[in-house]
Amino acid sequence: MFIENEKLRNIFIGIMLFGLLIFVLGIVMSFKVIYWDIRSKESTSAVITDIGQGYTTFGYEVNGRTYYKRKSVNSSTYYVGKKIKVYYNPSRPQKVSIASLRYLILIMPGFGIIFLGISGMGLLYYFFKYIRPKM
């Protein structure tokens, strides 16, 4: 093999630590976005008014006042006139987030799990190939 045994083990341990870091950061960020940001906000419906290259503009009404917000998001399901659900901060209605995008943050812990799985399989391979006594 072109990699020394100890070096191979260290590579898999590094991948495992990286995966663990991504997983933990992803869980913390997901919890913040989904629980604190969404739970502490009110929801309303907004209407998409403009779609450009890499942005979407939508309007929504809070307490009789209309707000317009441009976000750098795009989706193949968006079209002008479509109603979408948005969350806003009651004390600052101009601060808004799009409801359908809040679960995209779960991609990060998913990648962490993938890295943990790859490194776990690599460490199992290393164990059975080099550590476990031959019978």
NUDO-852830 format. One line per 4 residues: their letters; for each residue x, y, z of N, C-alpha, C. Coordinates in nm, 4 decimals, always signed. Each point is the difference from the previous one (the first is absolute). Layout:
<sites>
A> X/Y/Z/X/Y/Z/X/Y/Z  ...;
</sites>
This chain:
<sites>
MFIE> +0.0843/-0.1180/+0.0000/-0.0843/+0.1180/+0.0000/+0.0886/+0.1240/+0.0000  -0.0438/+0.1080/-0.0660/+0.0818/+0.1195/-0.0142/-0.0020/+0.0893/+0.1232  -0.0870/-0.0263/+0.0941/-0.0077/+0.0783/+0.1231/+0.0409/-0.0889/+0.1156  +0.0830/+0.0532/+0.0885/+0.0404/-0.0763/+0.1171/-0.1211/-0.0233/+0.0903;
NEKL> +0.0075/-0.1040/+0.0806/-0.1121/-0.0381/+0.0860/-0.0409/+0.1125/+0.0949  +0.0967/+0.0601/+0.0664/-0.0305/+0.1065/+0.0959/-0.0546/+0.1238/-0.0708  +0.0528/+0.0279/-0.1155/-0.0470/+0.1155/-0.0760/-0.1454/-0.0208/-0.0436  -0.0325/-0.1210/-0.0415/-0.1364/-0.0330/-0.0391/-0.0962/+0.0196/+0.1169;
RNIF> +0.0403/-0.0492/+0.1162/-0.0830/+0.0164/+0.1193/-0.0201/+0.1478/+0.0311  +0.1053/+0.0802/-0.0078/-0.0094/+0.1422/+0.0300/-0.0890/+0.0738/-0.1001  +0.0039/-0.0424/-0.1245/-0.0879/+0.0607/-0.1003/-0.1460/-0.0259/+0.0358  -0.0325/-0.1231/+0.0343/-0.1384/-0.0319/+0.0358/-0.0429/+0.0698/+0.1287;
IGIM> +0.0894/+0.0135/+0.0951/-0.0324/+0.0721/+0.1227/-0.0241/+0.1479/-0.0317  +0.0805/+0.0569/-0.0892/-0.0207/+0.1390/-0.0415/-0.1341/+0.0201/-0.0683  -0.0356/-0.0934/-0.0877/-0.1304/+0.0078/-0.0672/-0.1117/-0.0117/+0.1029  +0.0180/-0.0875/+0.0991/-0.1019/-0.0172/+0.1031/-0.0160/+0.1280/+0.0827;
LFGL> +0.1103/+0.0630/+0.0375/-0.0078/+0.1240/+0.0776/-0.0646/+0.1118/-0.0810  +0.0336/+0.0075/-0.1289/-0.0626/+0.0988/-0.0873/-0.1506/-0.0245/-0.0101  -0.0392/-0.1255/-0.0186/-0.1419/-0.0340/-0.0070/-0.0729/+0.0306/+0.1285  +0.0652/-0.0274/+0.1131/-0.0603/+0.0298/+0.1301/-0.0179/+0.1499/+0.0174;
LIFV> +0.0983/+0.0783/-0.0413/-0.0089/+0.1454/+0.0086/-0.1147/+0.0526/-0.0858  -0.0081/-0.0466/-0.1238/-0.1088/+0.0432/-0.0882/-0.1354/-0.0409/+0.0575  -0.0096/-0.1207/+0.0535/-0.1260/-0.0484/+0.0561/-0.0431/+0.0867/+0.1182  +0.0915/+0.0254/+0.0940/-0.0347/+0.0782/+0.1190/-0.0366/+0.1432/-0.0376;
LGIV> +0.0804/+0.0637/-0.0867/-0.0327/+0.1359/-0.0439/-0.1340/+0.0034/-0.0731  -0.0252/-0.1001/-0.0824/-0.1272/-0.0065/-0.0711/-0.1183/-0.0138/+0.0929  +0.0136/-0.0823/+0.1034/-0.1092/-0.0163/+0.0966/-0.0253/+0.1303/+0.0749  +0.1077/+0.0663/+0.0437/-0.0158/+0.1266/+0.0725/-0.0658/+0.1052/-0.0889;
MSFK> +0.0482/+0.0117/-0.1233/-0.0587/+0.0985/-0.0914/-0.1446/-0.0357/-0.0350  -0.0281/-0.1265/-0.0197/-0.1365/-0.0427/-0.0308/-0.0935/+0.0321/+0.1147  +0.0453/-0.0283/+0.1217/-0.0825/+0.0286/+0.1169/-0.0282/+0.1493/+0.0083  +0.1031/+0.0814/-0.0233/-0.0180/+0.1446/+0.0064/-0.0998/+0.0468/-0.1052;
VIYW> +0.0168/-0.0441/-0.1226/-0.0870/+0.0453/-0.1084/-0.1427/-0.0493/+0.0188  -0.0144/-0.1294/+0.0241/-0.1337/-0.0579/+0.0058/-0.0726/+0.0349/+0.1296  +0.0688/-0.0065/+0.1118/-0.0684/+0.0208/+0.1272/-0.0072/+0.1470/+0.0393  +0.1160/+0.0641/+0.0152/-0.0016/+0.1367/+0.0518/-0.0517/+0.1000/-0.1017;
DIRS> +0.0510/-0.0041/-0.1209/-0.0411/+0.0992/-0.0991/-0.1461/-0.0166/-0.0411  -0.0414/-0.1223/-0.0258/-0.1358/-0.0225/-0.0503/-0.1030/+0.0075/+0.1123  +0.0303/-0.0597/+0.1147/-0.0960/+0.0002/+0.1099/-0.0243/+0.1402/+0.0564  +0.0998/+0.0861/-0.0069/-0.0148/+0.1332/+0.0578/-0.0565/+0.1002/-0.1008;
KEST> -0.0442/-0.0470/-0.1148/-0.0521/+0.0897/-0.1024/-0.1442/-0.0346/-0.0341  -0.0651/+0.0964/-0.0584/-0.1360/-0.0183/-0.0499/+0.0078/-0.0353/-0.1482  -0.1038/-0.0609/-0.0503/-0.0007/-0.0340/-0.1425/-0.1109/+0.0756/-0.0715  +0.0227/+0.0210/-0.1264/-0.1000/+0.0622/-0.0862/+0.0245/-0.0502/-0.1420;
SAVI> -0.0898/+0.0329/-0.0889/+0.0218/-0.0417/-0.1374/+0.0476/+0.1191/-0.0812  +0.0891/-0.0289/-0.0917/+0.0584/+0.1021/-0.0862/-0.0263/-0.0380/-0.1445  +0.0048/+0.0990/-0.0860/-0.0206/-0.0220/-0.1426/+0.1283/+0.0393/-0.0730  +0.0478/-0.0897/-0.0840/+0.1203/+0.0273/-0.0783/-0.0332/+0.1053/-0.1053;
TDIG> +0.0790/+0.1089/-0.0011/-0.0245/+0.1103/-0.0932/+0.1025/+0.0076/-0.1126  +0.1185/-0.0566/+0.0221/+0.1042/+0.0064/-0.1025/+0.0977/-0.1140/+0.0218  +0.0460/-0.0572/-0.1105/+0.1029/-0.1037/+0.0053/+0.1086/+0.0409/-0.0979  +0.1219/+0.0088/+0.0516/+0.1121/+0.0383/-0.0844/+0.1077/-0.1057/+0.0047;
QGYT> +0.1148/+0.0340/-0.0533/+0.1136/-0.0915/-0.0011/+0.0569/-0.0106/+0.1416  -0.0381/-0.1049/+0.0726/+0.0536/-0.0233/+0.1337/-0.0740/+0.0706/+0.1120  -0.1130/+0.0587/-0.0264/-0.0766/+0.0637/+0.1080/-0.1494/-0.0150/-0.0241  -0.0747/+0.0143/+0.1072/-0.1455/-0.0007/-0.0039/-0.0485/+0.1151/+0.0867;
TFGY> -0.0939/+0.0774/-0.0520/-0.0596/+0.1092/+0.0750/-0.1439/-0.0382/+0.0315  -0.0406/+0.0233/+0.1239/-0.1361/-0.0309/+0.0405/-0.0511/+0.1090/+0.0926  -0.1319/+0.0106/+0.0033/-0.0652/+0.0978/+0.0863/-0.0886/-0.0696/+0.0999  -0.0074/+0.0567/+0.1193/-0.0840/-0.0554/+0.1062/-0.0541/+0.1139/+0.0850;
EVNG> -0.1091/-0.0265/+0.0693/-0.0662/+0.1032/+0.0789/+0.0015/-0.0377/+0.1472  +0.0365/+0.0979/+0.0845/+0.0003/-0.0176/+0.1445/-0.0642/+0.1235/+0.0621  -0.1038/-0.0208/+0.0770/-0.0713/+0.1087/+0.0689/-0.0403/+0.1127/-0.0953  -0.0496/-0.0361/-0.1174/-0.0486/+0.0979/-0.0963/+0.1077/+0.0676/-0.0829;
RTYY> +0.1256/-0.0303/+0.0241/+0.1098/+0.0602/-0.0755/+0.0613/-0.1061/-0.0917  +0.0277/+0.0381/-0.1251/+0.0579/-0.0926/-0.0967/+0.1517/+0.0174/-0.0044  +0.0687/-0.1135/+0.0026/+0.1458/-0.0029/-0.0073/+0.0402/-0.0783/-0.1240  +0.1115/+0.0411/-0.0595/+0.0573/-0.0733/-0.1124/+0.1421/-0.0394/+0.0377;
KRKS> +0.0342/-0.1231/-0.0322/+0.1320/-0.0509/+0.0364/+0.0585/-0.0745/-0.1186  +0.1293/+0.0224/-0.0239/+0.0723/-0.0727/-0.1046/+0.0962/-0.0955/+0.0692  -0.0138/-0.1276/-0.0297/+0.0879/-0.1032/+0.0561/+0.0774/-0.0642/-0.1136  +0.1227/-0.0385/+0.0288/+0.0821/-0.0648/-0.1029/-0.0278/-0.1493/-0.0026;
VNSS> -0.1230/-0.0339/-0.0321/-0.0430/-0.1394/-0.0140/-0.0774/-0.0133/-0.1296  +0.0017/-0.1183/-0.0529/-0.0746/-0.0305/-0.1204/-0.0431/-0.1454/+0.0060  -0.1111/-0.0299/-0.0544/-0.0490/-0.1364/-0.0045/-0.0731/-0.0205/-0.1318  +0.0061/-0.1195/-0.0506/-0.0701/-0.0286/-0.1251/-0.1516/+0.0026/+0.0193;
TYYV> -0.0451/-0.0045/+0.1248/-0.1440/+0.0024/+0.0272/-0.0525/+0.1422/+0.0185  +0.0883/+0.0988/+0.0045/-0.0422/+0.1392/+0.0185/-0.0444/+0.0604/-0.1333  -0.1045/+0.0806/+0.0062/-0.0460/+0.0777/-0.1137/-0.0669/+0.1253/+0.0548  -0.0064/+0.1039/-0.0809/-0.0614/+0.1256/+0.0424/-0.1472/-0.0245/+0.0291;
GKKI> -0.0429/+0.0426/+0.1166/-0.1387/-0.0191/+0.0429/-0.0186/-0.1164/+0.0960  +0.1004/-0.0849/+0.0147/-0.0111/-0.1151/+0.0903/+0.0015/+0.0470/+0.1454  -0.0841/-0.0627/+0.0806/-0.0024/+0.0303/+0.1425/+0.0946/-0.0950/+0.0720  +0.0829/+0.0573/+0.0876/+0.0921/-0.0787/+0.0807/-0.0169/+0.0400/+0.1461;
KVYY> +0.0370/-0.0892/+0.0893/-0.0078/+0.0276/+0.1425/+0.1328/+0.0582/+0.0461  -0.0076/+0.1108/+0.0738/+0.1202/+0.0630/+0.0534/-0.0173/+0.0210/+0.1500  +0.1134/+0.0053/+0.0699/+0.0017/+0.0303/+0.1426/+0.0634/+0.1364/+0.0201  -0.0586/+0.0788/+0.0902/+0.0532/+0.1325/+0.0279/+0.0075/+0.0212/+0.1508;
NPSR> +0.0855/+0.0916/+0.0385/+0.0153/+0.0366/+0.1401/-0.1071/+0.1046/+0.0318  -0.0891/-0.0248/+0.0978/-0.1077/+0.0948/+0.0285/+0.0494/+0.1399/+0.0378  +0.1147/+0.0096/+0.0659/+0.0508/+0.1315/+0.0381/+0.0739/+0.0690/-0.1153  +0.0446/-0.0772/-0.0985/+0.0674/+0.0540/-0.1185/-0.0500/-0.0743/-0.1235;
PQKV> -0.1180/+0.0364/-0.0506/-0.0620/-0.0752/-0.1104/+0.0827/-0.0045/-0.1282  +0.0965/+0.0904/-0.0161/+0.0825/-0.0030/-0.1209/+0.1010/-0.1140/+0.0025  +0.0217/-0.0629/+0.1159/+0.0872/-0.1180/+0.0102/-0.0857/-0.1228/-0.0281  +0.0274/-0.0676/-0.1102/-0.0863/-0.1079/-0.0459/+0.0839/-0.1162/-0.0518;
SIAS> -0.0542/-0.1204/+0.0112/+0.0637/-0.1175/-0.0586/-0.1060/-0.0834/-0.0708  +0.0429/-0.0703/-0.1032/-0.0924/-0.0804/-0.0799/-0.0163/-0.1362/+0.0659  -0.1212/-0.0411/+0.0212/-0.0293/-0.1230/+0.0747/+0.0496/-0.1252/-0.0710  -0.0111/-0.0065/-0.1314/+0.0340/-0.1232/-0.0708/+0.1497/-0.0271/-0.0022;
LRYL> +0.0828/+0.0980/+0.0304/+0.1443/-0.0184/-0.0061/+0.0616/-0.0346/+0.1344  -0.0781/-0.0017/+0.1062/+0.0590/-0.0171/+0.1324/+0.0572/-0.1394/+0.0226  -0.0460/-0.0994/-0.0728/+0.0506/-0.1354/+0.0210/+0.1247/-0.0308/-0.0824  +0.0423/+0.0921/-0.0855/+0.1236/-0.0205/-0.0755/+0.1208/-0.0084/+0.0922;
ILIM> -0.0102/+0.0591/+0.1178/+0.1114/-0.0012/+0.0954/+0.0286/-0.1429/+0.0474  -0.0949/-0.0914/-0.0147/+0.0207/-0.1387/+0.0423/+0.0976/-0.0745/-0.0907  +0.0401/+0.0620/-0.1102/+0.0982/-0.0630/-0.0879/+0.1340/-0.0149/+0.0712  +0.0350/+0.0976/+0.0819/+0.1311/-0.0022/+0.0668/+0.0157/-0.1214/+0.0927;
PGFG> -0.0964/-0.0276/+0.0909/+0.0177/-0.1216/+0.0799/-0.0031/-0.1263/-0.0853  -0.0707/+0.0033/-0.1116/-0.0017/-0.1148/-0.0899/+0.1377/-0.0293/-0.0573  +0.0711/+0.1047/-0.0405/+0.1369/-0.0192/-0.0480/+0.0906/-0.0494/+0.1119  -0.0235/+0.0480/+0.1223/+0.0779/-0.0491/+0.1138/-0.0182/-0.1491/+0.0189;
IIFL> -0.1230/-0.0474/-0.0134/-0.0279/-0.1429/+0.0145/+0.0694/-0.0791/-0.1111  +0.0009/+0.0560/-0.1212/+0.0680/-0.0683/-0.1111/+0.1492/-0.0139/+0.0290  +0.0633/+0.1088/+0.0458/+0.1429/-0.0064/+0.0321/+0.0264/-0.0972/+0.1155  -0.0887/+0.0001/+0.1003/+0.0159/-0.0948/+0.1111/-0.0119/-0.1437/-0.0494;
GISG> -0.0939/-0.0250/-0.0908/-0.0163/-0.1348/-0.0538/+0.1201/-0.0456/-0.0809  +0.0513/+0.0882/-0.0849/+0.1176/-0.0342/-0.0807/+0.1195/-0.0298/+0.0892  +0.0231/+0.0873/+0.0988/+0.1156/-0.0221/+0.0874/-0.0198/-0.1228/+0.0879  -0.1224/-0.0263/+0.0417/-0.0264/-0.1196/+0.0797/+0.0286/-0.1267/-0.0783;
MGLL> -0.0419/-0.0020/-0.1257/+0.0294/-0.1163/-0.0838/+0.1507/-0.0139/-0.0225  +0.0671/+0.1137/-0.0187/+0.1446/-0.0031/-0.0179/+0.0725/-0.0512/+0.1226  -0.0438/+0.0432/+0.1180/+0.0623/-0.0471/+0.1239/-0.0291/-0.1480/+0.0240  -0.1205/-0.0442/-0.0360/-0.0293/-0.1435/+0.0101/+0.0895/-0.0794/-0.0942;
YYFF> +0.0188/+0.0484/-0.1204/+0.0900/-0.0649/-0.0953/+0.1414/-0.0061/+0.0588  +0.0459/+0.1120/+0.0538/+0.1335/+0.0056/+0.0587/+0.0123/-0.1001/+0.1147  -0.1033/-0.0056/+0.0848/+0.0033/-0.0924/+0.1143/+0.0089/-0.1452/-0.0466  -0.0873/-0.0394/-0.0920/-0.0014/-0.1396/-0.0439/+0.1208/-0.0364/-0.0862;
KYIR> +0.0585/+0.0969/-0.0668/+0.1147/-0.0286/-0.0859/+0.1317/-0.0008/+0.0780  +0.0164/+0.0920/+0.0968/+0.1311/+0.0169/+0.0623/+0.0053/-0.0270/+0.1512  -0.1092/+0.0164/+0.0703/+0.0038/-0.0113/+0.1473/-0.0426/-0.1378/+0.0484  -0.1121/-0.0472/-0.0503/-0.0548/-0.1263/+0.0468/+0.0991/-0.1121/-0.0231;
PKM> +0.0240/-0.0799/+0.1012/+0.0973/-0.1110/-0.0172/-0.0472/-0.0986/-0.1047  +0.0936/-0.0508/-0.0733/-0.0304/-0.0992/-0.1037/-0.0314/-0.1341/+0.0670  -0.0981/-0.0676/-0.0544/-0.0382/-0.1294/+0.0552/+0.0529/-0.1118/-0.0845;
</sites>
